[in-house]
Amino acid sequence: MDITRICAMQRAYFEKGETKNVGFRIAQLKKLQVAIRAQEKLLLDALQADLDKSGFEGYMSEVGMVLEELAYMLRHVLRFARAKAVPTPLAQGIAASRVLAKPYGNVLIMSPWNYPLLLTIGPLVDALAAGNTALVKPSAYSPNVSHAIAKLLGDTFAPEYVAVIEGGRNENTALLEEKFDYIFFTGSKTVGRLVMEKAARHLTPVTLELGGKSPCIVDETANIAWAARRIVFGKYLNCGQTCVAPDYVLVHARVHDALIAAMKREIVRQFGEKPLDNPNYGKIVNQKHFDRLCGLLADEKDVFGGETNARQLRIAPAIIDHATRDSAAMQDEIFGPILPVLTFENIAEVPAIVAHHPTPLALYLFTSDRTHERMIMNAISFGGGCVNDTIIHLATTHMGFGGVGESGMGSYHGKRGFDTFTHYTSVVKQGVCGNLPFRYQPYTSLKARVVRWFMH
């Protein structure tokens, strides 16, 4: 598919103004909703082929969340798109002020392989609800889902409205040479920096959903049984290949042994005595990432789990106990089923330990102490997170999801998603009769007093 030609087609189509009609947007979102339900099996089969995701996990963490975003937008897009009247300062005289919600135009959505359906179609829903055209680029690392997305969107929309570009690095490079009105990227920091660099040439605004080492803090007042259960769920979902998975645990030394024992029990409870034989436990996406993760375990002495099946690219849930800041697994984001555990003696130490790494995308705190909660929430910058749970903060349309610092910029989901793909245009409509003469020259001391009175 000729990328330059598709971009030109989409720009020309946007300029016709059809996508600005809210009735049109609603109709297109409904078409997508119907298509996803009709092709649900195709999508779930593709997720299983690429990541060995079970049908249950594929629906819970991808298909169902996309349908939830669609349902939310269908309920609210009419209200979101409506012009909003706002107060007019007295100094502006007889005037009316309003804010118009206007689409950016032609947007590019680049998505990763770990949640390839959710992280492609989720932002697409928001972009279409806001009235844009969209060019979608799924990851080459999840080719079956990429093909399924191409079929889904190709069957549903004309390419001048929504188009899919499949492929790898060459296609990514070609896309970033084009001029877009907005770029939405989810992926690694390395590629995120390149996207931002390329976008800067055209002064194109971007949203970057990146990642980082997300800490999970467990203090001495935490409910250890619940903490263990929820940490194990959040860490090993999708085999740890989740941008907001707990990347490491910081546990108070007093409850360290109890937490380790409880997490070991939870791994067996949730995945069985032999997780590699569990049909609902997935695999590592490819050989490169499998080898990288095996390398993180190679020199560790105190490891629970971590058995591997090289032929199937499977790694069992692993806990690295007594990890240190120098451990291999503590240098970069793990993005796999390996959980290092470090200890602290005083909650006041924790912010400095977390600050040793770039700003995390997520932070999780298990505590019953409100003072500890307030201190951690105020002292540490992070994209989003949970108190006494993991991961679930991103599964809502009522709060935005996004990073801060090196973990990303911008947010989406629900209203925040509509806002991301919308430029809010401020307009003042002035009356044709009546005037405020003090704003015009020549300026006098009387006019100066009047201005100060209006603007004090």
MISE-262898 format. One record per residue (C-alpha): x, y, z; residue in one letter. Coordinates in steps of 0.5 Angstrom, whole numbers, plus 500, padded with zeros to 3 digits. Layout:
<rs>
XYZA...
</rs>
This chain:
<rs>
500500500M503507498D503511504I504517501T498516497R494514503I496520507C494524501A487521501M486521508Q487529508R483530502A477526505Y478530512F478537508E471535506K468535513G464529513E468526520T466533523K459531523N457527530V452523527G457520522F462519528R457515532I455511526A462509525Q463507532L457503531K460499525K466498529L462495535Q458490530V465488527A469487533I463482536R462479529A470478528Q471476536E473469534K478471529L481476534L482472540L485466535D490471533A492473540L493466542Q497465536A502471537D502471545L499464547D493468550K487464552S480466550G479468557F485473558E484475551G477478552Y478480559M484484557S483486550E477485546V472487552G476493554M476495547V468494547L468498554E471504551E466504545L460503549A463509553Y464514547M457512544L454514550R458521551H461523544V455527543L456531549R463531548F463534541A458540543R460547543A461549550K459556553A464559558V463566562P466572558T470578562P466584564L472588560A470585554Q463588554G457585550I460578548A459571548A465566549S465559547R469553546V469549540L471541540A475540533K479534531P486535529Y485532522G489526520N492522526V497516526L497511531I503506532M502500537S506495540P506487540W504486548N497488548Y496489540P489489539L487494546L493498544L491499537T483500537I483503544G486510541P483509535L476509538V478516541D481518535A474517531L470519536A474526536A472526528G479525525N481520520T487515522A492511519L494505524V501501524K500495529P507492531S510487526A512482532Y505480533S503479525P497475526N494480530V496485525S493481520H487481524A486488525I488489518A482485516K477488521L478495519L479494512G472490512D469496516T472503513F474506507A482507507P481514506E478514513Y481509516V487505514A492500516V499499514I503493516E510491516G516493520G522498521R522500514N514502514E515505521N521509518T516511512A511513516L515518520L517522514E510524513E506530516K501528520F496532525D497528531Y501522533I499517538F505512540F505506545T512503545G519503548S523509550K528509544T523509539V519514543G525519542R525517535L518519534V518525538M524527534E521526527K514529529A518536531A520537524R513539523H511541530L506535530T503534537P504527540V502522545T507518548L505512552E512509554L514505560G519504566G521500572K514501576S515499583P511495588C512498595I509493601V510496608D509493615E502494615T500491609A495485608N500480606I495475603A492480599W498483597A501477595A495475591R494482587R502482586I502475583V496477578F499484576G506481575K505475571Y499477567L501476559N507473562C509480565G509483558Q505489561T508496561C504497568V506490571A510491578P517491575D520490582Y518489589V520494595L518490602V519492609H524487612A520485617R514482613V519480607H519473609D512472610A511476603L515471599I512465602A505468600A507470593M510463592K503460594R500464590E504462584I502455585V495457586R494461580Q498457575F499450578G505446580E507446573K506453570P509451563L504446563D498451564N494452558P492459560N499461561Y502465555G509465552K514470551I513474544V519472540N526468541Q530475542K526477548H526470551F534470550D534477554R530474560L533468560C540472561G537476567L536469571L543466569A547469574D542469580E542464586K536465590D530464584V524461585F521458579G523461572G523454569E524455561T521451555N526454549A522450544R515454546Q518460548L515459555R518462562I515460568A513466574P520467577A521471584I529473585I529474592D534478596H536482589A540489589T540495585R546492582D542486580S541485572A534485573A534492576M538495570Q532496565D525495565E524487565I518486561F517479563G515474568P521475573I520479579L526482583P525483591V528488595L528490602T527497606F528498613E524505614N518507609I522514609A528510604E523508599V522515595P530515594A530508592I525509587V528516584A534511582H530510576H527514571P520516573T515510573P509509569L506506575A506505582L503500587Y503501594L500496599F499499606T494500612S497506614D494513611R500517613T505512609H500513603E500520603R507520604M509516598I503519594M506526595N513524595A514520588I512522581S509517577F504516571G498512575G497507580G494503585C493503593V492495595N492493588D496492581T494494574I487496575I487503574H488503567L481499566A477505567T474510562T473515568H480516569M486518564G492513563F498516561G506517563G510522566V517524565G521518561E515514562S511518557G507524556M499525555G494521557S487517554Y481513556H474516556G474523556K481524556R482520550G477524546F481530549D487528546T485527539F481534540T483541539H479546543Y478552540T476559544S472563540V469570543V463573539K462580540Q456585539G456589533V453595538C456598544G463599545N468600551L472606548P477605554F481600550R483604544Y488610543Q489615545P490613552Y489617558T489617566S482616566L482610561K488607565A483608572R478604568V482599566V485598573R478597575W475592570F482588571M483588578H
</rs>
